[in-house]
Every structure is written in C-alpha cells, then in structure tokens.
Amino acid sequence: MHPAPSVILFTTLSGLGFGLLFFLGLGQPAATGAVAFVFYAIAYALAVGGLLASTFHLGRPERAWRALTQWKTSWLSREGICAVAALLMMGLYALGAVFLDSHWTLLGWLGAALSLATVFTTSMIYTQLKTIPRWNMELTPAVFLTFSLAGGALLAGAEGLAPWLLATAGAVQLAYWAKGDKALEHSGTNLGTATGLGDRGSVRAFEPPHTGSNYLLREFVHVVGRKHAQKLRIIAFVLGFALPLLLILTPVQGFAIKHLFAALAVLSHLAGVAVSRWLFFAQAEHVVGLYYGKR
C-alpha cells in the first residue's frame, strides 16, 4: 500500500492519545486541577489530531460523518462510534478531575474501556483484509494495542508498567515482522489465484498488463528494498523501544533531569512508532501486485 502521511499520522497519534486516555481513566496519574488539565489536553490533542488527520485521506472529507452509519458491517464505522463515545465519556471524567477535584471511578473505567476498544477497532480495519496477508493475522491487533498501551504508559508516567509494556510491544513488533515476511507465501496466493487461471496449470506473465501506471499501482503496490526495510526496522525498534527503555531505566538525580529523560523517551517512542507505521503500510504486499508482476 502507498504509505499516505495522513494515515501514518492517524494511526500513530490516535493510538498514543487513546493509550493515555486509557491510563487516565484508570486513575494513572490521579491528577486534579491544572495538572490534570495538562494531561487531558495532551491526550485529546493526540487523539483528536489523529482522527482529523485520517479525514485528509478521504476523497470527500465532508462526508466522513457517514462512516458512523454502517456500524453493523464496517469496522471503520465501529471505530468512529467507539472514538466519539470514548472522547465524550473521558470528557465528562476530565470535568470532574479538573474542575471538581473528583475522580468518578465508574465513568473512568468505561472511558478507559472505550479508549482501548477504539484502538482495537482501528486495528481490525486492516486485520480483516484478506487481500493483504501481512495484515490479515492475529498479531496485527496485538501490535496496535501494545503500542498504544506502551505509549500511554510513557505519557502517563506509569513508571512501574512502562518498562514491561515497552518490552512487550517490542517483542510483539519483532514477532509481527518475522511472521509477516512469510505471510504472502503462506497464504497460498500466487499469479494463478490472482488471475483465476491456476486450475489450468502453471501461470506466468508474458508481459505487463500495460506500460504506464494506474490507480491500483499507485495505491496498492509499493515495493520496499530488503536492505532499506531492514535499516528502517532497526531504526524503528531502537527509537520505539530500546532507547525509551534505556532512558526511563537510567537512574538520574533531580526533578528536571528526570522529566527531561521522560520527555525524550516519549519523543523517541513516537518517532519509532511513526517509522514502524510507515513500514506497516509500505510493506503491505497487496495481492493485486501479483497480477502486475510486482511480487
């Protein structure tokens, strides 16, 4: 798939934002007043900013609201409904924390559950696509959820959980890459199944379908060189997991230095997840590429 910047921003920022809302809903940190306002402002900026970025990839962004009407059959619609419900629920919870110095526990739990459900429904938009074997596996939701929880823990300052969640997310990422590299091969899809001629014997392309580009090639076929991909994976893993772990586990003295290290860990994680997301789309390997001789 062609990695559109708007989709990368959407999946990266919204995952981090809803991850922070999840921890805030569970009372981590149990902040009130101005401190709580800062946490919620960051969470909503990330979550809403990511959702708005997703509309830029639409042909008619003004019709985005119509996606909410197909909740029975569409994971995109379910994502929109969960996102709106989570933002409304956590908005009410935030009012209590910021202005009333109160934490309404049940409301927070519901908001946390809806925040995590939003991330899960986002992942299912991609997981359901059988035409992209690299996405169509159980590790795809695991990647989205663990990334969101790890990033949320970093932003929430959950020092006890953040290292474990970062390590888990890093392990899931490695497993996803390992299994994903073999997904197209193990799917049983080839030029014969792509053209529907496989029952007649071995199928090979005599020449390309046409000499120029087209919509399918621009949107669904993006080939990343193996060496290039491996370098980007190393960058994504180091920035997304290894460096943040090192920063938050390094013993430092002083309030300012400690918060500086925490901020650097968040920024590093955000950059690493963005690179990982670029690879997620760039290496999608849509089966239509077989028809054009690109796989």
N, C-alpha and C positions, 0 to 999 in steps of 0.2 A: 504494500500500500504506500502511496505517496504521503510522507510524514508532514502534514499541514501544521504550521506553527500554532494555529488556534486550537487544534485537538491536543497537541502536546501540552500547551498551557492549561487547557481544561482538565485533563487527567492528572497533571502534576499539582496544580494549585488547589483544585477542589478536593483531591484526596488528602492533602495536608490540612486544609481548612476543616473538613468534616472529621478528620482524625483528632484535631484539637478540640472541636466541639464535643466529641465523644468523651474525652477526659474531663472537660469542664462539666459535662452533665453528670459525671460520676463524682464531682466534687474535688477534682485534682487540677489545679490547686483550689483550695477552699477560700478563694479571694472574694472580697466585697469592696464596694465603693469604687474609687478611682482605679485601683489596681485591677479589679475585675473588669472595669470598662476597657482597659488596655488589652486584656486577654481576649475579650469578646470582639473588640474592634479588629484585632489581627485575624481571628477565626473567620469573621464574616467577610473581611476584605479578601481573604484567600478563597473561601467557599463561593461567595457571590461572584468574585472576579473570574474564577474558573468557569462557572456556569455561563457567565456572559461571553467569555471567550469562545465557548462551544457554539454560540449562535452565529459567529462570524464565518463559520464553515458552511452555513446554510445558503442555498440559493435565494431564499426569501426569508430573511431573519424575522420579519414582522409576523410571520405565521408560526413562529416557534411554539406559541401557546397551544396550537392544535395538537401537538405531540401528547398533551396531557389527556386527550380524549380516548386514546387507544390502549388503556391500561390492561384490558383483558388479554391482549395478544402481543403487546410490544414492551420489551424491556426498556426502551427509551422512554416510553410513557411512564412506566413504573418508576424509573429513575427520577423523572421530573416531579412526580407526585411525592415520592419519599423526600426529595430535596426541599420542596416547598413546606411539607409537614415538619421536617427537621428544623428548618430555619424559623418557622413560626413557633414551634414548641420551645426551642432554645432561646428565642427572643423573649418569650414570657419568663423563662427561667432567669435570663440575664437581667430583666427588670427587677426581679426580686433581689438578686445579688448586688446589683449596682446601686439601686435607689432605696431598697428596704432593708438592706443588711440581712437578708434571709436566703436560705437555700431550700427550695421546695423539692425535696428528695424525689418524690414520685415523678414530678414533671421532668426533673433532670434525667432520671433513668429512661423515661420514654424518649426524650430528646436524644440521648446517647444511642439508644437502640435504633432510632430512625436515621441518625447520622451514619452509623455503621451499615444500615440497610441501603442507604444511598450509594455508598462505595461499592457494595455488593452488586446492586442493580446496574451500576456503571460497568462493572467487570463483565456482567452477563450479556451486555450488548455485543461484546466481542467474543465471548466464550461460545455463544450459540451458533456462530458462523462456521458451518461445516466446510465451506469453500476455502477457509484458511486454517489448515490443520494445526499450525503453530499456536493459534488462539483457542482452537476447539479442544481444550483439555482442562482437567480439574485444577491444574496449577495456575491457570490464569486468574481466577478469583482469589486464590491464595496470595498471588503477587500483589494484587490491588489492596487487599485487606491488610497484609503485613506491612506494606509500605505506608499505608495510611496510619496504622497504629504506631509504627516506629517514629514517623514524623510528628504525629500528635503528641507522643510521649516526650519528644525532644522539646517541642514548643511549650508544653505544659510544665516542664521542669520536673518530670517524674523520674528522679534520679535512680530509684530502685528498679523501675521497669524498663527504662530506656535502653540500657545495655543489652538486656535479654531480647527485647523486641528488635533492636538493630541487628543482633546476631541471627535471630530467626529470619528476619526479612532478607538478610544477605544469603543465608543458606537456601531459602526458597528461590531467590533470584538465580543462584548457581544451578539449582535443580531444574528450573524453568529453561534456562539456556541449554542445558545438557539434553533434556527431553525434546525441547523444541527443534533442535537441529536435526532430529531424526523423524519429526512428526510427519512431514510431507512424504517421506519414503515409506513410513509405516502405515500411512493412510490408504495405501493401495491405489492411489490416484496416479495416472500416467497419461501419456498422449492418447492412448487408446480409449481410456474412460473419458478424457476431456473432449474427444471428438465423437464418441459414441460408436467408434469403429473397431473397438478392441475385440469383439467377438469374431472378427474376420481374420484375425492373425496379428502379427507384429505391425505396429503403425509407426511410421516416421514421417517427418515433414519434408516434402520435396523442395519447397521454398517458402519463405514467409508469406502470410496472408496478403500483405500489401507492403509497399516500400516506405510509406510515411507513418507518422504517429497517429494515434486516435485517442478517444476518451478513455478506453479501457487500459491502454498502455500508460497513459498519464496518471490515472487514478489508482490502478491496482497492481502495477508492475514496477517495482523499484528494486534494483539489484545492488546489493552492497558487497564489495570485495571482501573476501575472507580475512585478509590481513587487516584491512581497515576496520572491519567489525570487531576483530579481536582486540585491537588497540582501544576502541571505544568501550568495549566491555570492561577492560582493565580500568579505564578512567571512571566509568560508571560505578564499578564496585569500590574502588578506592575512595572516591568522593562521597558516594552514597552511604557507605557502611564502615569501611576500615578507618578512615580519617575521623568521622564523627565519634566512633567508639574510642579512639585514641584521645581525642580532645576531652570527652566527658569523663574518662577514667584517669586522666592525668591529675595527680594531686597538686593543687595550686593553693596559694595563700592570698587572701584578700578578696573582698566582695566584688570589686571592679574587674579583677583578673578572671575570677570565676565566671562572671556573667559574660565577659568577652569570649572566653573559651566556649561557653554555651551558645552564644550567637554565631560564632564561627562554625560550630558543629551543625547548627540548623542550616546555615547558608551552604555548607559543603554538602549536606544531605539533599537539599533542594536541587543543587546543581547536578549531583549524581543521579537523582531520580529523573531529572529532565533528559539527561543523556540516555538513560535506560528506556525512557518512554520513546525517544526518537528511534532507538533500535527496535522497540516493540512494533512500531508501525513500518519502519524501513525494511525489516526482515520478515514481513508478514507472509510472503510467498502465497499469494492468491493463486488458486489452481488455474485461473484463466491464462497465467503466464505459460503454462504448458502448451497451449494452443498456438502461442506466438513464438515458441522455441526459446523462452527466457528462463526455463527451469531445467 
